[in-house]
Structures are given as C-alpha cells and as structure tokens.
Amino acid sequence: MKKILLVDDDQNLCALLSSYLISFNLSVNSVNTIRNALAHIRDDCPDLVISDIMMQGLNGYDFIRLLKLNSLYIHIPIIFLTAKGMTTDRIMGYNLGCHAYLTKPFDPQELVAIINNIFNQIKLFRKSALVNHRKLLVDSKLFNVFSLTQREQDVLMLVIDGYMNKEIAINLGVSQRNIEQYVSRLLNKTNARNRVELIKLFLAYI
C-alpha cells in the first residue's frame, strides 16, 4: 500500500481528502506545518507528498527546497495543491522540482489520476533502470565470476541504486526478511563487508 503524506493547515480539507484517498487503497497521514512534515518524513518516509504552499512559518517552496537538499528524500514526488494559481507560481513550483501542480478548488478524481500516473512512471523508470543495470552486470562479468542468480542480480541492482531492504522488498514483492538473506548472500559470495564495498566491486567489473 502506497503511503501519502498531506501537508496542509486546513484540517477539513485534510480530513475529506484523506477519506477519499483511502478509498483508493492508499495509506494517508496528514500534518499541518512544514516542520511537522519534515519530522514525519524522518520517522516514516512516504511514497508521495501532497503539500499546500501558503502556510505559516516555512512554506511549500521552502519544503521542497529542503527535501531536494537531502539525498535520502530527493526521490519523493511532490504534488503542490494550492490556491496560488498564477503562472509564475506554477513555474516556480516546477522549477523547484514538483511533479504536479493543482490549484484549489480542484477535482479529486484528477488528483488521483495524477498520483496513479506518477507511481506508474516511477515503476516504468525502475524497470528500465533494472534492465540497463542488468546489461551492465553481464557486461561487467560479475555474473560469471560470482555466479549470481537472477534474483540476486535484481537485488544487487536495487542496492546499487541506493534502496534499503524495506524498499527493495516492496519493489520486488517479497518479504524484507528474504531481501536481508539475499543481501547477506551477495556479501558472502563477493567477500564484501558492506554495501559500499559491494557497489565498489560492481564498478570495478564494468
């Protein structure tokens, strides 16, 4: 189940939108300030953030700037949902890296369509990256040297992409425990002590 974080100081909107998104099998949490959003993300990183721009203290533009500065969170898609509808506002949002920009009032069906499109694009990108990485893996001769299975190749590629065990498990549709076993197996096969050494080894065989 994909996790959505709503960031808006309008409690009624958060309540209504949360109920609507939950009906589409999405897990939703909401916070009313950017500082609370940053704290929430540190504790439980969401798959996507929907944020207002105009809030007291730090605003939505500040929020996206802070996220893009952190390599752990730079991948999180951001949708701005705001009353700021001027073209200059939208341009600023897109220049900062938001994935979509909806102005209030909005059609919730359009929001769900945007969310689904973002997740589908991410899935396609990851599949494409996996294929390209696998080609690099074969070309690097790492497969033959260490006799990696297909699943070990898939796990290795996601490790190289910087995904943690929980994220790899979700991506491949298996348990986190299984991923932990695959990572341990990769470390044992390659005699690497940690993920960093595993990545360096991969690069050495390209």
C-alpha positions in Angstrom: 0.0 0.0 0.0 1.4 3.4 -1.1 1.9 6.0 1.7 0.8 9.5 1.1 1.6 12.5 3.3 -0.8 15.5 3.2 0.7 18.8 4.3 -2.0 21.5 4.8 -3.2 23.6 7.7 -6.8 23.2 6.5 -8.0 20.4 8.8 -11.3 20.0 7.0 -9.6 19.6 3.6 -7.1 17.0 5.1 -10.0 15.0 6.6 -12.0 14.9 3.5 -9.1 14.3 1.2 -7.7 11.6 3.5 -11.0 9.7 3.4 -11.2 10.0 -0.4 -7.6 8.8 -1.0 -8.0 5.9 1.5 -11.0 4.7 -0.6 -8.4 4.1 -3.4 -6.3 1.8 -1.2 -3.8 4.5 -0.2 -2.4 5.0 3.3 -2.7 8.6 4.3 -1.2 10.7 7.1 -1.6 14.5 7.4 0.3 17.2 9.2 -0.4 21.0 9.4 3.1 22.5 9.2 6.3 22.0 7.2 8.3 21.3 10.3 5.9 18.5 11.3 6.1 17.2 7.8 9.9 17.0 7.9 9.7 15.3 11.3 7.2 12.8 9.9 9.3 12.0 6.9 12.3 11.3 9.1 10.3 8.8 11.0 8.2 7.2 8.2 9.2 8.2 4.7 6.2 8.4 2.4 5.9 7.4 -1.2 4.5 10.8 -2.2 3.7 14.1 -0.6 0.8 16.4 -1.4 1.5 19.9 0.0 -0.1 23.3 0.2 2.3 26.3 -0.5 0.9 29.0 1.7 1.4 28.1 5.4 2.6 29.9 8.4 6.4 29.7 9.0 8.1 27.6 6.3 6.0 27.4 3.1 5.7 24.8 0.4 8.6 26.2 -1.6 10.8 26.1 1.4 9.7 22.5 2.0 10.6 21.3 -1.5 14.0 23.0 -1.3 14.8 21.3 2.0 13.8 17.9 0.6 15.8 18.3 -2.5 18.9 19.1 -0.4 18.7 15.7 1.3 19.8 12.6 -0.8 17.5 10.4 1.4 14.4 12.3 0.3 15.2 13.7 -3.1 13.3 10.9 -4.7 10.0 11.7 -3.0 7.4 13.0 -5.6 5.8 16.3 -4.6 2.3 17.5 -5.7 1.5 21.1 -4.9 -2.2 21.6 -4.1 -2.7 25.3 -3.5 -4.7 28.4 -4.1 -1.7 30.1 -5.6 -2.7 29.7 -9.3 -0.6 32.4 -11.1 1.5 31.2 -13.9 4.6 32.5 -12.1 3.7 30.4 -9.1 3.4 27.2 -11.2 6.6 27.9 -12.9 8.4 28.3 -9.6 6.9 25.0 -8.4 8.0 23.1 -11.4 11.5 24.8 -11.4 11.9 23.6 -7.8 11.1 20.0 -8.8 7.4 19.4 -8.1 5.8 16.6 -10.1 2.4 18.2 -10.4 0.7 21.5 -9.5 -3.1 21.6 -8.8 -4.9 24.8 -7.9 -7.8 24.9 -5.4 -10.7 24.3 -5.9 -9.7 21.0 -7.6 -11.3 17.8 -8.8 -10.2 14.9 -6.5 -10.5 12.5 -9.4 -7.9 14.5 -11.3 -5.6 14.3 -8.2 -6.0 10.5 -8.0 -5.2 10.3 -11.8 -2.1 12.3 -11.2 -1.0 10.2 -8.3 -1.5 7.0 -10.3 0.4 8.4 -13.2 3.3 9.4 -11.0 3.5 5.9 -9.5 3.2 4.3 -12.9 6.0 6.5 -14.3 8.2 5.6 -11.3 7.5 1.9 -11.9 8.4 2.1 -15.6 11.6 4.0 -14.8 12.7 1.4 -12.2 12.0 -1.4 -14.7 14.0 0.4 -17.3 16.8 1.1 -14.9 16.8 -2.6 -13.8 17.2 -3.7 -17.4 20.0 -1.3 -18.0 21.8 -2.3 -14.8 21.4 -6.0 -15.7 23.1 -5.3 -19.0 25.9 -3.6 -17.2 26.1 -6.5 -14.8 26.5 -9.0 -17.6 29.0 -6.7 -19.4 31.0 -6.4 -16.2 31.4 -10.1 -16.0 30.4 -10.0 -12.4 27.6 -12.5 -13.1 30.0 -15.2 -14.3 32.7 -14.5 -11.7 30.3 -14.9 -8.8 27.5 -17.0 -10.3 24.7 -14.6 -9.3 21.2 -15.9 -9.7 18.5 -13.8 -11.4 17.0 -12.7 -8.1 20.5 -11.8 -6.7 21.1 -9.7 -9.8 17.8 -7.8 -9.2 18.6 -7.2 -5.5 22.1 -6.1 -6.4 20.8 -3.6 -8.9 18.5 -2.0 -6.4 21.2 -1.9 -3.7 23.4 -0.1 -6.3 20.5 2.4 -6.8 20.6 3.2 -3.1 17.4 1.4 -2.0 17.2 0.0 1.5 16.0 -3.5 2.3 12.4 -2.5 3.0 12.2 -0.6 -0.3 13.7 -3.4 -2.2 11.2 -5.9 -0.7 8.3 -3.7 -1.8 9.8 -3.2 -5.3 10.3 -6.9 -5.8 7.2 -8.1 -4.0 8.9 -10.2 -1.4 9.4 -10.1 2.4 12.0 -7.8 3.9 13.5 -10.9 5.6 14.0 -12.5 2.2 15.8 -9.4 1.0 18.1 -9.4 4.1 19.0 -13.0 3.2 19.7 -12.1 -0.4 21.9 -9.2 0.6 23.8 -11.4 3.1 24.3 -14.0 0.3 25.6 -11.3 -2.0 28.1 -10.1 0.6 29.2 -13.7 1.2 29.6 -14.5 -2.5 31.6 -11.4 -3.2 33.5 -11.3 0.1 32.3 -7.7 0.5 32.0 -6.4 4.1 29.1 -4.0 3.4 27.0 -2.3 0.7 29.7 0.3 -0.1 32.2 -2.4 -0.9 29.6 -4.3 -2.9 29.0 -1.2 -5.1 32.7 -0.6 -5.5 33.2 -4.2 -6.6 30.4 -3.8 -9.2 32.1 -0.6 -10.6 35.4 -2.4 -10.7 34.0 -5.0 -13.1 32.5 -2.5 -15.6 
